Amino acid sequence: MAVVTSLRESASLDAGRHSDESLVARLRDLGFVPGARCEVVARMWLGGDPIAVRIAGSTFALRRAEAAAVQVQMAPAQAAGRESLTQPGTSAAAA
Amino acid sequence: MDALVETRSLRVALVGVPNCGKTALFNRLTGSRQKVANYPGVTVERREGERIGDDGRVLRVLDLPGTYSLHPTTLDEAITRDVLLGRLAGVPAPELVVCVVDAVHLPIGLRLALEVKRLGLPMVLALNRMDVARRRGVGIRVEQLAAALGVPVVPTVAVRRGGADALIGILDPARWPQGAPVAAVGAQIGAAEAERLQHDMRALLAASGYSPPRDNPWFARIDALLLQPFAGLLALLAILFVMFQAVFSWAQAPMDWIEAGMAALGDLVATHMPPGPVADLLVQGVIGGAGTVLVFLPQIVILFFFILALEDSGYLPRAAYLLDRLMGFVGLSGRAFIPLLSSHACAIPGIMATRTIPNWRDRLTTIMIAPLMTCSARLPVYLLLIGALIPAHKVGPFNLQGLVMFILYAIGILSGVLVSFVVKQFGGARQYSPLMLELPDYQWPNAANLLLGLWERVKIFLSRVGGIILALMIVLWILSTWPAPPEGATGPAIQYSLAGRLGAMLEHVFAPLGFNWQISIALVPGLAAREVAVGALGTVYAMSAAGDDLAAQLQPVIAGSWSLATGLSLMAWYIFAPQCLSTLAVVKRETNSWRYPLIMAGYLFALAYLAAFITFRVASAWG
């Protein structure tokens, strides 16, 4: 379990490939807002792409590039520190 | 009188996030009084229905495409916004908006409801799936929510009879003033506005004493299996395999009934009418022609049954999740899975379903390969050829006929993969487009909604049989009986007719593929609709053979007169050939240019000729 801290407007999406604002806006629409609890419930092969994220009772399939825009903090019981949703160390713990 | 009727009717639009049960509610409100068309200028599906109350009240209900926000990322979502704003020419703005919110997933729905409410249109909130929400321990105080939101809130259970009665009660035309002004919406939602929405949404949740649902432990268990990479892909393959096996094994009995029924009808007409050209036209052209196509109705129903049930159960987006990366290798999005699966029933709804793919390049590639998926119109042709030429041996646990059918499907899919790979290699840089797909809660498919969906498909198929297919069969019948053979002619009568001469000409083109003149003739009407080729072969052979027994005798005739190589070559041709004018017309409409349908027709014909040629040569060489 992790808690969303912020959404990075300049996420690791390849520069210029997608309008970051609309991506971030859509993530917000889906409930990825600061304070929301989320959890990675499944990941595909090949570097875990895409992943399935449970947030506010709903599950969404996100590619790594999209999930990278979501900054999370691990819940207190687990490792502390600000990380991105997809970074290997924390996401394994989150799952 | 007119004025009275006018005030007693109300234009209602249903708005909601995807998977909130909006379409089920629409079905509950309108029953079968609905029609599906397109919005002017675009091919987003426009679902409209009517409800006439016992007291004469008329509700005109519009089911808008699902959206998470009024700041659209796809064409579908843009339509929803434009209709609400009254910006879409030819579609008057609704007089009342029913915002459908899944009570189990209240926050995401409320966020949209707040956005819609800011437009200033009169609004009612339908709290749908209340039964499931209660069962899963969701706490919502409906009155408090209504007070805090400032609009009526009505609990509904769209899938239950009477589950929308409270909502219907409130949709009284007299209650809602007309011509409310609508606020404007910016193209992009600003961070500040988004935060305000979130803040308001949380305030609403707090005011209504909201407590979130308990997680259903079964969903997590099922997902642990179905989303696991290896087991999940295996399960997906198994589901598809069962689906296609069912199409062939379950349909057999009803197909036999239809065949017997049409034969009996033909006999009846033949014995009760004086023999002559009119009786021939009726028996051979109309009954025989329509019958050979009608017989495939059971298989189409079964295929759509599976697709609709999978869609309703919430599984389909999971398949998209599983396949996203694999499809990414060849330049497709996982979102392309659903359109491509639908294309196995018919390329037209498949191509229309590509609207949910936000990226134009991805969407175009998906459109281009959609006709390669084996649609149900090819089934009649494949089934005829396989039944006639492939023995029903057992190969391990499988039937050789079923196996050949599986291979035909597989070739269609593989060639789609190859084509999109080529497009990816040579199509230049592509823009990134996100996946961001909701994997909804699992649910049992609802029988009433399933039946309604099936009925819609059956209607479309029957109107095709009754319309274009029947017309083509009659034209072909006339072409192949006129002019009559000269005195003392020795060959079959059809060889002297217009169709016969056309076939003789085309035979030169198709001879390298092993097609005889009968096939060549049948391909011509088959250009308009694939399945017509079967009826056409029936007509051609019925008129070239001495006896006049029709349709049912087609398989033995083919088995007796075609080589295996010819049959395989024709199957190969059918995998690729763009023999469906309606598909090309839809591509023209969807892409808004002649360029893409022309490219599509060109590349598919080239592939078809090449594949049939190679198949014929190889099969001939092997004997």
HADDOCK unambig.tbl for C-alpha pairs under 7 A between the chains (distance, minus, plus):
assign (segid A and resid 17 and name CA) (segid B and resid 431 and name CA) 5.04 0.50 0.50
assign (segid A and resid 17 and name CA) (segid B and resid 432 and name CA) 5.02 0.50 0.50
assign (segid A and resid 18 and name CA) (segid B and resid 431 and name CA) 6.44 0.50 0.50
assign (segid A and resid 18 and name CA) (segid B and resid 432 and name CA) 5.44 0.50 0.50
assign (segid A and resid 18 and name CA) (segid B and resid 433 and name CA) 6.72 0.50 0.50
assign (segid A and resid 25 and name CA) (segid B and resid 189 and name CA) 6.90 0.50 0.50
assign (segid A and resid 29 and name CA) (segid B and resid 68 and name CA) 6.39 0.50 0.50
assign (segid A and resid 29 and name CA) (segid B and resid 69 and name CA) 6.69 0.50 0.50
assign (segid A and resid 30 and name CA) (segid B and resid 108 and name CA) 6.48 0.50 0.50
assign (segid A and resid 31 and name CA) (segid B and resid 108 and name CA) 6.60 0.50 0.50
assign (segid A and resid 42 and name CA) (segid B and resid 227 and name CA) 6.35 0.50 0.50
assign (segid A and resid 42 and name CA) (segid B and resid 228 and name CA) 6.88 0.50 0.50
assign (segid A and resid 44 and name CA) (segid B and resid 229 and name CA) 5.35 0.50 0.50
assign (segid A and resid 44 and name CA) (segid B and resid 322 and name CA) 6.98 0.50 0.50
assign (segid A and resid 45 and name CA) (segid B and resid 229 and name CA) 6.19 0.50 0.50
assign (segid A and resid 49 and name CA) (segid B and resid 325 and name CA) 6.73 0.50 0.50
assign (segid A and resid 50 and name CA) (segid B and resid 321 and name CA) 6.90 0.50 0.50
assign (segid A and resid 57 and name CA) (segid B and resid 105 and name CA) 6.64 0.50 0.50
assign (segid A and resid 58 and name CA) (segid B and resid 440 and name CA) 6.96 0.50 0.50
assign (segid A and resid 59 and name CA) (segid B and resid 438 and name CA) 5.91 0.50 0.50
assign (segid A and resid 59 and name CA) (segid B and resid 439 and name CA) 5.26 0.50 0.50
assign (segid A and resid 59 and name CA) (segid B and resid 440 and name CA) 6.65 0.50 0.50
assign (segid A and resid 60 and name CA) (segid B and resid 436 and name CA) 6.34 0.50 0.50
assign (segid A and resid 60 and name CA) (segid B and resid 437 and name CA) 5.47 0.50 0.50
assign (segid A and resid 60 and name CA) (segid B and resid 438 and name CA) 4.30 0.50 0.50
assign (segid A and resid 60 and name CA) (segid B and resid 439 and name CA) 5.42 0.50 0.50
assign (segid A and resid 61 and name CA) (segid B and resid 321 and name CA) 6.28 0.50 0.50
assign (segid A and resid 61 and name CA) (segid B and resid 435 and name CA) 6.93 0.50 0.50
assign (segid A and resid 61 and name CA) (segid B and resid 436 and name CA) 5.50 0.50 0.50
assign (segid A and resid 61 and name CA) (segid B and resid 437 and name CA) 5.08 0.50 0.50
assign (segid A and resid 61 and name CA) (segid B and resid 438 and name CA) 6.17 0.50 0.50
assign (segid A and resid 61 and name CA) (segid B and resid 439 and name CA) 6.69 0.50 0.50
assign (segid A and resid 62 and name CA) (segid B and resid 435 and name CA) 5.90 0.50 0.50
assign (segid A and resid 62 and name CA) (segid B and resid 436 and name CA) 4.90 0.50 0.50
assign (segid A and resid 62 and name CA) (segid B and resid 437 and name CA) 6.92 0.50 0.50
assign (segid A and resid 63 and name CA) (segid B and resid 435 and name CA) 6.32 0.50 0.50
assign (segid A and resid 66 and name CA) (segid B and resid 434 and name CA) 6.79 0.50 0.50
